[in-house]
Amino acid sequence: MSKSCDECGLCCKLMGVLALDKPPSKWCVHFRRASGCGIYEDRPKDCRVFSCLWLLADNRLGDEWKPSVAGFLMHTNADGGLIVECDASNPHAWRKEPYRSSLQKSADSGQEVLVFVRRKGVQLQPFGGETPIHRKAT
C-alpha cells in the first residue's frame, strides 16, 4: 500500500521553490488545504524532484512520521545525510519520542543528521551532543 500526501503539504510550506519565487517557511500560493497542489500537473522541477522520506520509506516509517503529524519533514542531501526541516511553529517537535531517539540512532550509525528551523540548526553528534549550524542563504 503506497502512502499519499493527502492533506499534509508541509513541504509546500517549509521548502523554498526558486521557480515560483517562493521563500522557505511560507505557504505556497498554489497549495490548497483540501486538495493539495493547485498546479500539480504543471508544478516546477524543484517540486517534482523533491522526495519526502516519509513517502519513500514505505512501511519503515509509520503514520506518526507523516510530516503533518510529526511537525517536520525529512529528506536527504546529495551526500546521503539526513535533513530534518522543522516547522517554526513547532521547532522542537523532533525532540519528542519516538523521533529523537530514532534520529540519534541514525547519527550513532555514522549518518549525518542535520536539523533545521529555517536557517538555524544543529548537527546531531554520534552518541549524543549537538553542534550548532547555520544554513547558507540561497
Phi and psi in radians as a Rosetta constraint file:
Dihedral C 1 N 2 CA 2 C 2 CIRCULARHARMONIC -1.511 0.35
Dihedral N 2 CA 2 C 2 N 3 CIRCULARHARMONIC 2.698 0.35
Dihedral C 2 N 3 CA 3 C 3 CIRCULARHARMONIC -1.523 0.35
Dihedral N 3 CA 3 C 3 N 4 CIRCULARHARMONIC 2.803 0.35
Dihedral C 3 N 4 CA 4 C 4 CIRCULARHARMONIC -2.411 0.35
Dihedral N 4 CA 4 C 4 N 5 CIRCULARHARMONIC 2.571 0.35
Dihedral C 4 N 5 CA 5 C 5 CIRCULARHARMONIC -1.092 0.35
Dihedral N 5 CA 5 C 5 N 6 CIRCULARHARMONIC -0.661 0.35
Dihedral C 5 N 6 CA 6 C 6 CIRCULARHARMONIC 0.842 0.35
Dihedral N 6 CA 6 C 6 N 7 CIRCULARHARMONIC -2.145 0.35
Dihedral C 6 N 7 CA 7 C 7 CIRCULARHARMONIC -1.511 0.35
Dihedral N 7 CA 7 C 7 N 8 CIRCULARHARMONIC 0.017 0.35
Dihedral C 7 N 8 CA 8 C 8 CIRCULARHARMONIC -1.043 0.35
Dihedral N 8 CA 8 C 8 N 9 CIRCULARHARMONIC -1.441 0.35
Dihedral C 8 N 9 CA 9 C 9 CIRCULARHARMONIC 1.166 0.35
Dihedral N 9 CA 9 C 9 N 10 CIRCULARHARMONIC 0.231 0.35
Dihedral C 9 N 10 CA 10 C 10 CIRCULARHARMONIC -1.053 0.35
Dihedral N 10 CA 10 C 10 N 11 CIRCULARHARMONIC -0.528 0.35
Dihedral C 10 N 11 CA 11 C 11 CIRCULARHARMONIC -1.099 0.35
Dihedral N 11 CA 11 C 11 N 12 CIRCULARHARMONIC -0.538 0.35
Dihedral C 11 N 12 CA 12 C 12 CIRCULARHARMONIC -1.223 0.35
Dihedral N 12 CA 12 C 12 N 13 CIRCULARHARMONIC -0.251 0.35
Dihedral C 12 N 13 CA 13 C 13 CIRCULARHARMONIC -1.746 0.35
Dihedral N 13 CA 13 C 13 N 14 CIRCULARHARMONIC -0.872 0.35
Dihedral C 13 N 14 CA 14 C 14 CIRCULARHARMONIC -1.381 0.35
Dihedral N 14 CA 14 C 14 N 15 CIRCULARHARMONIC -0.555 0.35
Dihedral C 14 N 15 CA 15 C 15 CIRCULARHARMONIC -1.577 0.35
Dihedral N 15 CA 15 C 15 N 16 CIRCULARHARMONIC 2.451 0.35
Dihedral C 15 N 16 CA 16 C 16 CIRCULARHARMONIC -1.414 0.35
Dihedral N 16 CA 16 C 16 N 17 CIRCULARHARMONIC 2.587 0.35
Dihedral C 16 N 17 CA 17 C 17 CIRCULARHARMONIC -2.310 0.35
Dihedral N 17 CA 17 C 17 N 18 CIRCULARHARMONIC 1.782 0.35
Dihedral C 17 N 18 CA 18 C 18 CIRCULARHARMONIC -1.018 0.35
Dihedral N 18 CA 18 C 18 N 19 CIRCULARHARMONIC -0.736 0.35
Dihedral C 18 N 19 CA 19 C 19 CIRCULARHARMONIC -1.089 0.35
Dihedral N 19 CA 19 C 19 N 20 CIRCULARHARMONIC -0.416 0.35
Dihedral C 19 N 20 CA 20 C 20 CIRCULARHARMONIC -1.830 0.35
Dihedral N 20 CA 20 C 20 N 21 CIRCULARHARMONIC 0.046 0.35
Dihedral C 20 N 21 CA 21 C 21 CIRCULARHARMONIC 0.967 0.35
Dihedral N 21 CA 21 C 21 N 22 CIRCULARHARMONIC 0.643 0.35
Dihedral C 21 N 22 CA 22 C 22 CIRCULARHARMONIC -1.737 0.35
Dihedral N 22 CA 22 C 22 N 23 CIRCULARHARMONIC 2.048 0.35
Dihedral C 22 N 23 CA 23 C 23 CIRCULARHARMONIC -1.313 0.35
Dihedral N 23 CA 23 C 23 N 24 CIRCULARHARMONIC 2.757 0.35
Dihedral C 23 N 24 CA 24 C 24 CIRCULARHARMONIC -1.085 0.35
Dihedral N 24 CA 24 C 24 N 25 CIRCULARHARMONIC 2.696 0.35
Dihedral C 24 N 25 CA 25 C 25 CIRCULARHARMONIC 1.183 0.35
Dihedral N 25 CA 25 C 25 N 26 CIRCULARHARMONIC 0.363 0.35
Dihedral C 25 N 26 CA 26 C 26 CIRCULARHARMONIC -2.271 0.35
Dihedral N 26 CA 26 C 26 N 27 CIRCULARHARMONIC 2.407 0.35
Dihedral C 26 N 27 CA 27 C 27 CIRCULARHARMONIC -1.105 0.35
Dihedral N 27 CA 27 C 27 N 28 CIRCULARHARMONIC 2.398 0.35
Dihedral C 27 N 28 CA 28 C 28 CIRCULARHARMONIC -1.189 0.35
Dihedral N 28 CA 28 C 28 N 29 CIRCULARHARMONIC 2.416 0.35
Dihedral C 28 N 29 CA 29 C 29 CIRCULARHARMONIC -1.169 0.35
Dihedral N 29 CA 29 C 29 N 30 CIRCULARHARMONIC -0.275 0.35
Dihedral C 29 N 30 CA 30 C 30 CIRCULARHARMONIC -1.611 0.35
Dihedral N 30 CA 30 C 30 N 31 CIRCULARHARMONIC -0.123 0.35
Dihedral C 30 N 31 CA 31 C 31 CIRCULARHARMONIC -1.375 0.35
Dihedral N 31 CA 31 C 31 N 32 CIRCULARHARMONIC 2.342 0.35
Dihedral C 31 N 32 CA 32 C 32 CIRCULARHARMONIC -2.125 0.35
Dihedral N 32 CA 32 C 32 N 33 CIRCULARHARMONIC 2.115 0.35
Dihedral C 32 N 33 CA 33 C 33 CIRCULARHARMONIC -0.929 0.35
Dihedral N 33 CA 33 C 33 N 34 CIRCULARHARMONIC -0.728 0.35
Dihedral C 33 N 34 CA 34 C 34 CIRCULARHARMONIC -1.404 0.35
Dihedral N 34 CA 34 C 34 N 35 CIRCULARHARMONIC -0.422 0.35
Dihedral C 34 N 35 CA 35 C 35 CIRCULARHARMONIC -2.266 0.35
Dihedral N 35 CA 35 C 35 N 36 CIRCULARHARMONIC -0.042 0.35
Dihedral C 35 N 36 CA 36 C 36 CIRCULARHARMONIC 1.526 0.35
Dihedral N 36 CA 36 C 36 N 37 CIRCULARHARMONIC -2.490 0.35
Dihedral C 36 N 37 CA 37 C 37 CIRCULARHARMONIC -1.267 0.35
Dihedral N 37 CA 37 C 37 N 38 CIRCULARHARMONIC 2.169 0.35
Dihedral C 37 N 38 CA 38 C 38 CIRCULARHARMONIC -1.326 0.35
Dihedral N 38 CA 38 C 38 N 39 CIRCULARHARMONIC -0.231 0.35
Dihedral C 38 N 39 CA 39 C 39 CIRCULARHARMONIC -2.164 0.35
Dihedral N 39 CA 39 C 39 N 40 CIRCULARHARMONIC 0.542 0.35
Dihedral C 39 N 40 CA 40 C 40 CIRCULARHARMONIC -0.876 0.35
Dihedral N 40 CA 40 C 40 N 41 CIRCULARHARMONIC -0.829 0.35
Dihedral C 40 N 41 CA 41 C 41 CIRCULARHARMONIC -1.153 0.35
Dihedral N 41 CA 41 C 41 N 42 CIRCULARHARMONIC -0.473 0.35
Dihedral C 41 N 42 CA 42 C 42 CIRCULARHARMONIC -1.985 0.35
Dihedral N 42 CA 42 C 42 N 43 CIRCULARHARMONIC 0.308 0.35
Dihedral C 42 N 43 CA 43 C 43 CIRCULARHARMONIC -1.088 0.35
Dihedral N 43 CA 43 C 43 N 44 CIRCULARHARMONIC 2.646 0.35
Dihedral C 43 N 44 CA 44 C 44 CIRCULARHARMONIC -1.238 0.35
Dihedral N 44 CA 44 C 44 N 45 CIRCULARHARMONIC 2.885 0.35
Dihedral C 44 N 45 CA 45 C 45 CIRCULARHARMONIC -0.983 0.35
Dihedral N 45 CA 45 C 45 N 46 CIRCULARHARMONIC -0.677 0.35
Dihedral C 45 N 46 CA 46 C 46 CIRCULARHARMONIC -0.905 0.35
Dihedral N 46 CA 46 C 46 N 47 CIRCULARHARMONIC -0.740 0.35
Dihedral C 46 N 47 CA 47 C 47 CIRCULARHARMONIC -1.312 0.35
Dihedral N 47 CA 47 C 47 N 48 CIRCULARHARMONIC -0.698 0.35
Dihedral C 47 N 48 CA 48 C 48 CIRCULARHARMONIC -1.108 0.35
Dihedral N 48 CA 48 C 48 N 49 CIRCULARHARMONIC -0.620 0.35
Dihedral C 48 N 49 CA 49 C 49 CIRCULARHARMONIC -1.559 0.35
Dihedral N 49 CA 49 C 49 N 50 CIRCULARHARMONIC -0.190 0.35
Dihedral C 49 N 50 CA 50 C 50 CIRCULARHARMONIC -1.172 0.35
Dihedral N 50 CA 50 C 50 N 51 CIRCULARHARMONIC 2.371 0.35
Dihedral C 50 N 51 CA 51 C 51 CIRCULARHARMONIC -2.185 0.35
Dihedral N 51 CA 51 C 51 N 52 CIRCULARHARMONIC 1.858 0.35
Dihedral C 51 N 52 CA 52 C 52 CIRCULARHARMONIC -1.287 0.35
Dihedral N 52 CA 52 C 52 N 53 CIRCULARHARMONIC 2.170 0.35
Dihedral C 52 N 53 CA 53 C 53 CIRCULARHARMONIC -1.115 0.35
Dihedral N 53 CA 53 C 53 N 54 CIRCULARHARMONIC -0.532 0.35
Dihedral C 53 N 54 CA 54 C 54 CIRCULARHARMONIC -1.080 0.35
Dihedral N 54 CA 54 C 54 N 55 CIRCULARHARMONIC -0.727 0.35
Dihedral C 54 N 55 CA 55 C 55 CIRCULARHARMONIC -1.166 0.35
Dihedral N 55 CA 55 C 55 N 56 CIRCULARHARMONIC -0.658 0.35
Dihedral C 55 N 56 CA 56 C 56 CIRCULARHARMONIC -1.351 0.35
Dihedral N 56 CA 56 C 56 N 57 CIRCULARHARMONIC -0.394 0.35
Dihedral C 56 N 57 CA 57 C 57 CIRCULARHARMONIC -1.413 0.35
Dihedral N 57 CA 57 C 57 N 58 CIRCULARHARMONIC 0.072 0.35
Dihedral C 57 N 58 CA 58 C 58 CIRCULARHARMONIC 0.850 0.35
Dihedral N 58 CA 58 C 58 N 59 CIRCULARHARMONIC -2.088 0.35
Dihedral C 58 N 59 CA 59 C 59 CIRCULARHARMONIC -1.611 0.35
Dihedral N 59 CA 59 C 59 N 60 CIRCULARHARMONIC -0.002 0.35
Dihedral C 59 N 60 CA 60 C 60 CIRCULARHARMONIC -1.239 0.35
Dihedral N 60 CA 60 C 60 N 61 CIRCULARHARMONIC -0.470 0.35
Dihedral C 60 N 61 CA 61 C 61 CIRCULARHARMONIC -2.085 0.35
Dihedral N 61 CA 61 C 61 N 62 CIRCULARHARMONIC 2.076 0.35
Dihedral C 61 N 62 CA 62 C 62 CIRCULARHARMONIC -1.298 0.35
Dihedral N 62 CA 62 C 62 N 63 CIRCULARHARMONIC -3.113 0.35
Dihedral C 62 N 63 CA 63 C 63 CIRCULARHARMONIC -1.068 0.35
Dihedral N 63 CA 63 C 63 N 64 CIRCULARHARMONIC -0.435 0.35
Dihedral C 63 N 64 CA 64 C 64 CIRCULARHARMONIC -1.167 0.35
Dihedral N 64 CA 64 C 64 N 65 CIRCULARHARMONIC -0.288 0.35
Dihedral C 64 N 65 CA 65 C 65 CIRCULARHARMONIC -1.607 0.35
Dihedral N 65 CA 65 C 65 N 66 CIRCULARHARMONIC -0.071 0.35
Dihedral C 65 N 66 CA 66 C 66 CIRCULARHARMONIC -1.041 0.35
Dihedral N 66 CA 66 C 66 N 67 CIRCULARHARMONIC 2.291 0.35
Dihedral C 66 N 67 CA 67 C 67 CIRCULARHARMONIC -0.900 0.35
Dihedral N 67 CA 67 C 67 N 68 CIRCULARHARMONIC -0.693 0.35
Dihedral C 67 N 68 CA 68 C 68 CIRCULARHARMONIC -1.185 0.35
Dihedral N 68 CA 68 C 68 N 69 CIRCULARHARMONIC -0.378 0.35
Dihedral C 68 N 69 CA 69 C 69 CIRCULARHARMONIC -1.566 0.35
Dihedral N 69 CA 69 C 69 N 70 CIRCULARHARMONIC -0.823 0.35
Dihedral C 69 N 70 CA 70 C 70 CIRCULARHARMONIC -1.251 0.35
Dihedral N 70 CA 70 C 70 N 71 CIRCULARHARMONIC -0.573 0.35
Dihedral C 70 N 71 CA 71 C 71 CIRCULARHARMONIC 1.602 0.35
Dihedral N 71 CA 71 C 71 N 72 CIRCULARHARMONIC 0.154 0.35
Dihedral C 71 N 72 CA 72 C 72 CIRCULARHARMONIC -2.691 0.35
Dihedral N 72 CA 72 C 72 N 73 CIRCULARHARMONIC 2.849 0.35
Dihedral C 72 N 73 CA 73 C 73 CIRCULARHARMONIC -2.195 0.35
Dihedral N 73 CA 73 C 73 N 74 CIRCULARHARMONIC 2.789 0.35
Dihedral C 73 N 74 CA 74 C 74 CIRCULARHARMONIC -2.211 0.35
Dihedral N 74 CA 74 C 74 N 75 CIRCULARHARMONIC 2.536 0.35
Dihedral C 74 N 75 CA 75 C 75 CIRCULARHARMONIC -2.654 0.35
Dihedral N 75 CA 75 C 75 N 76 CIRCULARHARMONIC 3.063 0.35
Dihedral C 75 N 76 CA 76 C 76 CIRCULARHARMONIC -1.990 0.35
Dihedral N 76 CA 76 C 76 N 77 CIRCULARHARMONIC 2.723 0.35
Dihedral C 76 N 77 CA 77 C 77 CIRCULARHARMONIC -1.641 0.35
Dihedral N 77 CA 77 C 77 N 78 CIRCULARHARMONIC -3.141 0.35
Dihedral C 77 N 78 CA 78 C 78 CIRCULARHARMONIC -1.075 0.35
Dihedral N 78 CA 78 C 78 N 79 CIRCULARHARMONIC -0.431 0.35
Dihedral C 78 N 79 CA 79 C 79 CIRCULARHARMONIC -1.604 0.35
Dihedral N 79 CA 79 C 79 N 80 CIRCULARHARMONIC 0.068 0.35
Dihedral C 79 N 80 CA 80 C 80 CIRCULARHARMONIC 1.512 0.35
Dihedral N 80 CA 80 C 80 N 81 CIRCULARHARMONIC 0.103 0.35
Dihedral C 80 N 81 CA 81 C 81 CIRCULARHARMONIC -1.250 0.35
Dihedral N 81 CA 81 C 81 N 82 CIRCULARHARMONIC 2.630 0.35
Dihedral C 81 N 82 CA 82 C 82 CIRCULARHARMONIC -1.578 0.35
Dihedral N 82 CA 82 C 82 N 83 CIRCULARHARMONIC 2.197 0.35
Dihedral C 82 N 83 CA 83 C 83 CIRCULARHARMONIC -1.936 0.35
Dihedral N 83 CA 83 C 83 N 84 CIRCULARHARMONIC 2.192 0.35
Dihedral C 83 N 84 CA 84 C 84 CIRCULARHARMONIC -1.934 0.35
Dihedral N 84 CA 84 C 84 N 85 CIRCULARHARMONIC 2.049 0.35
Dihedral C 84 N 85 CA 85 C 85 CIRCULARHARMONIC -1.816 0.35
Dihedral N 85 CA 85 C 85 N 86 CIRCULARHARMONIC 1.975 0.35
Dihedral C 85 N 86 CA 86 C 86 CIRCULARHARMONIC -1.701 0.35
Dihedral N 86 CA 86 C 86 N 87 CIRCULARHARMONIC 2.511 0.35
Dihedral C 86 N 87 CA 87 C 87 CIRCULARHARMONIC -1.283 0.35
Dihedral N 87 CA 87 C 87 N 88 CIRCULARHARMONIC 2.274 0.35
Dihedral C 87 N 88 CA 88 C 88 CIRCULARHARMONIC -1.087 0.35
Dihedral N 88 CA 88 C 88 N 89 CIRCULARHARMONIC -0.376 0.35
Dihedral C 88 N 89 CA 89 C 89 CIRCULARHARMONIC -1.307 0.35
Dihedral N 89 CA 89 C 89 N 90 CIRCULARHARMONIC -0.211 0.35
Dihedral C 89 N 90 CA 90 C 90 CIRCULARHARMONIC -2.578 0.35
Dihedral N 90 CA 90 C 90 N 91 CIRCULARHARMONIC 1.113 0.35
Dihedral C 90 N 91 CA 91 C 91 CIRCULARHARMONIC -1.155 0.35
Dihedral N 91 CA 91 C 91 N 92 CIRCULARHARMONIC -0.323 0.35
Dihedral C 91 N 92 CA 92 C 92 CIRCULARHARMONIC -1.859 0.35
Dihedral N 92 CA 92 C 92 N 93 CIRCULARHARMONIC 0.253 0.35
Dihedral C 92 N 93 CA 93 C 93 CIRCULARHARMONIC -0.976 0.35
Dihedral N 93 CA 93 C 93 N 94 CIRCULARHARMONIC -0.642 0.35
Dihedral C 93 N 94 CA 94 C 94 CIRCULARHARMONIC -1.159 0.35
Dihedral N 94 CA 94 C 94 N 95 CIRCULARHARMONIC -0.346 0.35
Dihedral C 94 N 95 CA 95 C 95 CIRCULARHARMONIC -1.381 0.35
Dihedral N 95 CA 95 C 95 N 96 CIRCULARHARMONIC -0.232 0.35
Dihedral C 95 N 96 CA 96 C 96 CIRCULARHARMONIC -1.358 0.35
Dihedral N 96 CA 96 C 96 N 97 CIRCULARHARMONIC 2.799 0.35
Dihedral C 96 N 97 CA 97 C 97 CIRCULARHARMONIC -1.531 0.35
Dihedral N 97 CA 97 C 97 N 98 CIRCULARHARMONIC 2.537 0.35
Dihedral C 97 N 98 CA 98 C 98 CIRCULARHARMONIC -1.567 0.35
Dihedral N 98 CA 98 C 98 N 99 CIRCULARHARMONIC 0.085 0.35
Dihedral C 98 N 99 CA 99 C 99 CIRCULARHARMONIC -1.148 0.35
Dihedral N 99 CA 99 C 99 N 100 CIRCULARHARMONIC -0.897 0.35
Dihedral C 99 N 100 CA 100 C 100 CIRCULARHARMONIC -1.018 0.35
Dihedral N 100 CA 100 C 100 N 101 CIRCULARHARMONIC -0.836 0.35
Dihedral C 100 N 101 CA 101 C 101 CIRCULARHARMONIC -1.184 0.35
Dihedral N 101 CA 101 C 101 N 102 CIRCULARHARMONIC -0.625 0.35
Dihedral C 101 N 102 CA 102 C 102 CIRCULARHARMONIC -1.197 0.35
Dihedral N 102 CA 102 C 102 N 103 CIRCULARHARMONIC -0.723 0.35
Dihedral C 102 N 103 CA 103 C 103 CIRCULARHARMONIC -1.123 0.35
Dihedral N 103 CA 103 C 103 N 104 CIRCULARHARMONIC -0.676 0.35
Dihedral C 103 N 104 CA 104 C 104 CIRCULARHARMONIC -1.140 0.35
Dihedral N 104 CA 104 C 104 N 105 CIRCULARHARMONIC -0.658 0.35
Dihedral C 104 N 105 CA 105 C 105 CIRCULARHARMONIC -1.046 0.35
Dihedral N 105 CA 105 C 105 N 106 CIRCULARHARMONIC -0.683 0.35
Dihedral C 105 N 106 CA 106 C 106 CIRCULARHARMONIC -1.099 0.35
Dihedral N 106 CA 106 C 106 N 107 CIRCULARHARMONIC -0.756 0.35
Dihedral C 106 N 107 CA 107 C 107 CIRCULARHARMONIC -1.138 0.35
Dihedral N 107 CA 107 C 107 N 108 CIRCULARHARMONIC -0.711 0.35
Dihedral C 107 N 108 CA 108 C 108 CIRCULARHARMONIC -1.097 0.35
Dihedral N 108 CA 108 C 108 N 109 CIRCULARHARMONIC -0.504 0.35
Dihedral C 108 N 109 CA 109 C 109 CIRCULARHARMONIC -1.464 0.35
Dihedral N 109 CA 109 C 109 N 110 CIRCULARHARMONIC -0.002 0.35
Dihedral C 109 N 110 CA 110 C 110 CIRCULARHARMONIC 1.793 0.35
Dihedral N 110 CA 110 C 110 N 111 CIRCULARHARMONIC -0.050 0.35
Dihedral C 110 N 111 CA 111 C 111 CIRCULARHARMONIC -1.372 0.35
Dihedral N 111 CA 111 C 111 N 112 CIRCULARHARMONIC 2.397 0.35
Dihedral C 111 N 112 CA 112 C 112 CIRCULARHARMONIC -1.224 0.35
Dihedral N 112 CA 112 C 112 N 113 CIRCULARHARMONIC 2.261 0.35
Dihedral C 112 N 113 CA 113 C 113 CIRCULARHARMONIC -2.195 0.35
Dihedral N 113 CA 113 C 113 N 114 CIRCULARHARMONIC 2.013 0.35
Dihedral C 113 N 114 CA 114 C 114 CIRCULARHARMONIC -2.028 0.35
Dihedral N 114 CA 114 C 114 N 115 CIRCULARHARMONIC 2.245 0.35
Dihedral C 114 N 115 CA 115 C 115 CIRCULARHARMONIC -2.017 0.35
Dihedral N 115 CA 115 C 115 N 116 CIRCULARHARMONIC 2.173 0.35
Dihedral C 115 N 116 CA 116 C 116 CIRCULARHARMONIC -2.146 0.35
Dihedral N 116 CA 116 C 116 N 117 CIRCULARHARMONIC 2.485 0.35
Dihedral C 116 N 117 CA 117 C 117 CIRCULARHARMONIC -2.131 0.35
Dihedral N 117 CA 117 C 117 N 118 CIRCULARHARMONIC 1.849 0.35
Dihedral C 117 N 118 CA 118 C 118 CIRCULARHARMONIC 1.005 0.35
Dihedral N 118 CA 118 C 118 N 119 CIRCULARHARMONIC -2.126 0.35
Dihedral C 118 N 119 CA 119 C 119 CIRCULARHARMONIC -1.674 0.35
Dihedral N 119 CA 119 C 119 N 120 CIRCULARHARMONIC -0.210 0.35
Dihedral C 119 N 120 CA 120 C 120 CIRCULARHARMONIC -1.636 0.35
Dihedral N 120 CA 120 C 120 N 121 CIRCULARHARMONIC 2.560 0.35
Dihedral C 120 N 121 CA 121 C 121 CIRCULARHARMONIC -2.882 0.35
Dihedral N 121 CA 121 C 121 N 122 CIRCULARHARMONIC -2.997 0.35
Dihedral C 121 N 122 CA 122 C 122 CIRCULARHARMONIC -2.397 0.35
Dihedral N 122 CA 122 C 122 N 123 CIRCULARHARMONIC 2.615 0.35
Dihedral C 122 N 123 CA 123 C 123 CIRCULARHARMONIC -1.834 0.35
Dihedral N 123 CA 123 C 123 N 124 CIRCULARHARMONIC 2.154 0.35
Dihedral C 123 N 124 CA 124 C 124 CIRCULARHARMONIC -1.268 0.35
Dihedral N 124 CA 124 C 124 N 125 CIRCULARHARMONIC 2.352 0.35
Dihedral C 124 N 125 CA 125 C 125 CIRCULARHARMONIC -1.703 0.35
Dihedral N 125 CA 125 C 125 N 126 CIRCULARHARMONIC 2.581 0.35
Dihedral C 125 N 126 CA 126 C 126 CIRCULARHARMONIC -0.974 0.35
Dihedral N 126 CA 126 C 126 N 127 CIRCULARHARMONIC 2.324 0.35
Dihedral C 126 N 127 CA 127 C 127 CIRCULARHARMONIC 1.091 0.35
Dihedral N 127 CA 127 C 127 N 128 CIRCULARHARMONIC 0.586 0.35
Dihedral C 127 N 128 CA 128 C 128 CIRCULARHARMONIC 1.891 0.35
Dihedral N 128 CA 128 C 128 N 129 CIRCULARHARMONIC 2.818 0.35
Dihedral C 128 N 129 CA 129 C 129 CIRCULARHARMONIC 1.624 0.35
Dihedral N 129 CA 129 C 129 N 130 CIRCULARHARMONIC 2.707 0.35
Dihedral C 129 N 130 CA 130 C 130 CIRCULARHARMONIC -2.423 0.35
Dihedral N 130 CA 130 C 130 N 131 CIRCULARHARMONIC 2.437 0.35
Dihedral C 130 N 131 CA 131 C 131 CIRCULARHARMONIC -1.950 0.35
Dihedral N 131 CA 131 C 131 N 132 CIRCULARHARMONIC 2.150 0.35
Dihedral C 131 N 132 CA 132 C 132 CIRCULARHARMONIC -1.098 0.35
Dihedral N 132 CA 132 C 132 N 133 CIRCULARHARMONIC 2.477 0.35
Dihedral C 132 N 133 CA 133 C 133 CIRCULARHARMONIC -2.444 0.35
Dihedral N 133 CA 133 C 133 N 134 CIRCULARHARMONIC 2.812 0.35
Dihedral C 133 N 134 CA 134 C 134 CIRCULARHARMONIC -2.284 0.35
Dihedral N 134 CA 134 C 134 N 135 CIRCULARHARMONIC 2.402 0.35
Dihedral C 134 N 135 CA 135 C 135 CIRCULARHARMONIC -1.516 0.35
Dihedral N 135 CA 135 C 135 N 136 CIRCULARHARMONIC 2.412 0.35
Dihedral C 135 N 136 CA 136 C 136 CIRCULARHARMONIC -1.215 0.35
Dihedral N 136 CA 136 C 136 N 137 CIRCULARHARMONIC 2.540 0.35
Dihedral C 136 N 137 CA 137 C 137 CIRCULARHARMONIC -1.220 0.35
Dihedral N 137 CA 137 C 137 N 138 CIRCULARHARMONIC 2.489 0.35
